[in-house]
Amino acid sequence: MRILVVGASGTIGNEICNALKHHEIIRAGRNGLDVSVDNTSVESIKQMYEKIGKVDAVVNAAGGANFASVSELTPELNERGIESKLKGQINLVLLGLDYVNDGGSFTLTTGVMMDDPIRMGASAAMANGGVKSFVKAASIEMPRGIRINSVSPTIVQESFARLEEYFVGFSPVPASRVALAYQKSVEGAQTGQNYEIY
C-alpha cells in the first residue's frame, strides 16, 4: 500500500511509520520529510495532495490545542484546537477523498481527554470529541468503499515526564503500542471506529 502519514516526525507518527514500514510511506509534516503540509491551511493541504497523487491510506498524527483553564480559555486560545486538531483533520478527509483509492482508508487522531478529563484540557477534549463524532457519522456515507477510523491514545510514555503534571494518576503507554491501533485501522476491515488505547 501507498500510505500518507501526516505528523510523521512526531513521537506517535514515527512509531506509526515503523509499524507500517513494509508499505510505501510518504511522510508529511510542517517541516517536510517527504512533503510539507500545514494542516491549518486548506491551500497547503490541497498542494500536498496534488504533489503526492493517489494513495491507499491517509493517517493523521498531527494537530494541537492550547492547554488553559476554562476561566482563562479565550476564543483566540481555543481557535488552535478548532483549526488544527478539529478542522485540520476533517479537511484532510474532505480534500483527500479524490486522492484515496477505492477501498482505501483515513485514520484520524482523537485522545483520552474527551473521555477522561484533565485540568486545562477542555479545548483539546472539544476537538477530540468533534473528530470522534465526525468519524462515526462520516463512516456511513464514505464513497467507493473507503473506510474511516480514529485512534484515541492516552498519554504516551515518551511524553509523560514532560506532561505528568497534567496527567496525574494516568498510566502511560508506549507509543509503539499506540501505533498498533493505526496499523489495525489501515490494514484491517473496520470503519467508524474510535480505537481507545487507554
C-alpha positions as CSV (number, residue, x, y, z in Angstrom):
1,M,0.0,0.0,0.0
2,R,1.0,3.6,-0.5
3,I,0.3,5.4,2.8
4,L,0.5,9.1,3.6
5,V,1.4,9.8,7.3
6,V,0.8,13.4,8.4
7,G,2.7,14.2,11.5
8,A,5.3,11.5,10.7
9,S,8.1,13.1,12.6
10,G,6.3,13.3,16.0
11,T,6.5,10.7,18.8
12,I,3.5,8.7,17.7
13,G,3.9,9.5,14.0
14,N,7.4,8.0,14.0
15,E,6.1,4.8,15.6
16,I,3.3,4.6,13.0
17,C,5.8,4.8,10.2
18,N,7.7,1.9,11.9
19,A,4.6,-0.2,12.3
20,L,3.8,0.3,8.6
21,K,7.3,0.2,7.2
22,H,6.5,-2.8,5.0
23,H,4.4,-0.4,2.9
24,E,5.4,2.7,0.9
25,I,5.3,5.5,3.4
26,I,5.0,9.2,2.4
27,R,6.0,11.3,5.5
28,A,4.3,14.7,5.7
29,G,4.6,17.4,8.2
30,R,5.2,21.1,8.8
31,N,9.0,20.6,8.4
32,G,8.5,18.4,5.4
33,L,10.1,15.0,5.4
34,D,8.9,13.8,2.0
35,V,6.3,16.6,1.6
36,S,5.4,19.7,3.6
37,V,1.9,20.5,4.9
38,D,0.3,22.9,7.3
39,N,-3.0,21.2,8.3
40,T,-4.5,24.6,9.3
41,S,-4.3,25.7,5.7
42,V,-6.7,24.5,3.1
43,E,-4.3,25.6,0.3
44,S,-1.4,23.7,1.9
45,I,-3.4,20.5,2.2
46,K,-4.5,20.8,-1.5
47,Q,-0.9,21.4,-2.6
48,M,0.2,18.3,-0.6
49,Y,-2.4,16.0,-2.3
50,E,-1.6,17.5,-5.7
51,K,2.1,16.8,-5.2
52,I,1.8,13.2,-3.9
53,G,-1.1,12.0,-6.1
54,K,-3.1,8.8,-5.3
55,V,-2.7,6.9,-2.0
56,D,-4.3,3.9,-0.4
57,A,-4.4,5.3,3.1
58,V,-4.1,8.6,4.9
59,V,-3.0,8.6,8.6
60,N,-3.0,11.7,10.6
61,A,-1.0,12.0,13.8
62,A,-0.8,15.8,13.7
63,G,-2.9,18.5,15.4
64,G,-2.7,20.6,18.5
65,A,-4.7,22.5,21.1
66,N,-3.9,25.0,23.8
67,F,-3.9,24.0,27.4
68,A,-5.7,26.5,29.6
69,S,-8.3,26.6,32.4
70,V,-11.8,27.4,31.2
71,S,-11.7,30.7,33.1
72,E,-8.6,31.6,31.1
73,L,-9.6,30.0,27.8
74,T,-10.3,32.8,25.3
75,P,-11.9,32.3,21.9
76,E,-8.4,33.1,20.4
77,L,-6.7,30.4,22.5
78,N,-9.5,27.9,21.7
79,E,-9.1,28.6,18.0
80,R,-5.9,26.5,17.8
81,G,-7.8,23.3,18.8
82,I,-10.5,24.1,16.3
83,E,-8.2,25.0,13.4
84,S,-5.6,22.3,13.9
85,K,-6.9,19.3,15.8
86,L,-10.5,19.5,14.6
87,K,-10.8,21.3,11.2
88,G,-7.3,20.3,10.1
89,Q,-8.1,16.6,10.4
90,I,-11.5,16.9,8.9
91,N,-10.1,18.9,5.9
92,L,-7.6,16.1,5.3
93,V,-10.6,13.9,4.7
94,L,-12.7,16.3,2.7
95,L,-9.9,17.4,0.5
96,G,-8.4,14.0,0.2
97,L,-11.4,11.9,-0.9
98,D,-10.5,12.1,-4.5
99,Y,-6.9,11.1,-3.8
100,V,-7.7,7.9,-1.8
101,N,-8.1,4.8,-4.0
102,D,-11.2,2.6,-3.9
103,G,-11.3,0.6,-0.7
104,G,-8.7,2.9,1.0
105,S,-8.9,4.5,4.4
106,F,-8.4,7.5,6.6
107,T,-7.2,7.3,10.2
108,L,-7.5,10.4,12.4
109,T,-6.4,11.1,16.0
110,T,-8.6,11.9,19.0
111,G,-7.4,11.4,22.6
112,V,-8.1,10.4,26.1
113,M,-9.1,13.8,27.4
114,M,-12.5,13.6,25.8
115,D,-13.3,10.6,27.9
116,D,-11.2,11.2,31.0
117,P,-10.9,15.0,31.5
118,I,-7.9,16.7,32.9
119,R,-7.4,20.3,34.2
120,M,-6.8,22.7,31.4
121,G,-7.8,20.2,28.8
122,A,-11.3,21.4,27.7
123,S,-10.2,22.8,24.4
124,A,-8.4,19.6,23.4
125,A,-11.3,17.5,24.7
126,M,-13.7,19.5,22.5
127,A,-11.6,18.9,19.4
128,N,-11.2,15.2,20.2
129,G,-14.9,14.7,20.6
130,G,-15.7,16.6,17.4
131,V,-13.3,14.3,15.4
132,K,-14.7,11.2,17.0
133,S,-18.3,12.2,16.1
134,F,-17.2,13.2,12.5
135,V,-15.6,9.8,12.0
136,K,-18.7,7.9,13.3
137,A,-21.1,9.9,11.1
138,A,-18.9,10.1,8.0
139,S,-18.3,6.3,8.0
140,I,-21.9,5.6,6.9
141,E,-21.5,7.6,3.7
142,M,-17.9,7.3,2.6
143,P,-17.7,6.7,-1.1
144,R,-16.1,3.8,-3.0
145,G,-15.6,1.6,0.0
146,I,-13.3,4.0,1.7
147,R,-13.1,3.4,5.5
148,I,-12.6,5.9,8.2
149,N,-11.5,5.4,11.8
150,S,-9.8,7.3,14.6
151,V,-7.3,6.4,17.3
152,S,-7.7,7.7,20.9
153,P,-4.4,7.4,22.7
154,T,-3.7,8.1,26.4
155,I,-0.5,9.9,27.4
156,V,2.5,8.1,25.9
157,Q,5.5,7.0,28.0
158,E,7.8,9.1,25.8
159,S,6.0,12.3,26.7
160,F,5.0,11.5,30.3
161,A,7.9,13.2,32.1
162,R,7.2,16.5,30.3
163,L,3.4,16.3,30.8
164,E,3.0,14.4,34.1
165,E,1.6,17.4,36.0
166,Y,-1.4,17.4,33.6
167,F,-1.9,13.6,33.7
168,V,-1.8,12.8,37.4
169,G,-2.6,9.2,38.1
170,F,-2.7,8.2,34.4
171,S,-0.9,5.1,33.3
172,P,1.2,6.0,30.2
173,V,1.5,3.5,27.3
174,P,4.4,3.2,24.9
175,A,3.9,5.0,21.5
176,S,4.7,1.7,19.8
177,R,1.6,0.2,21.4
178,V,-0.5,3.2,20.2
179,A,0.9,2.7,16.7
180,L,-0.6,-0.8,16.5
181,A,-4.1,0.8,16.6
182,Y,-3.2,2.8,13.5
183,Q,-1.9,-0.3,11.8
184,K,-5.2,-2.1,12.7
185,S,-7.1,0.8,11.1
186,V,-5.1,0.8,7.9
187,E,-4.7,-2.9,7.4
188,G,-8.0,-4.1,8.9
189,A,-11.5,-4.0,7.7
190,Q,-13.4,-1.9,10.3
191,T,-14.9,1.5,9.8
192,G,-16.4,4.2,12.0
193,Q,-14.4,3.0,15.0
194,N,-12.5,5.0,17.6
195,Y,-9.7,2.7,18.9
196,E,-9.1,3.6,22.6
197,I,-5.6,2.9,23.8
198,Y,-6.1,3.7,27.5
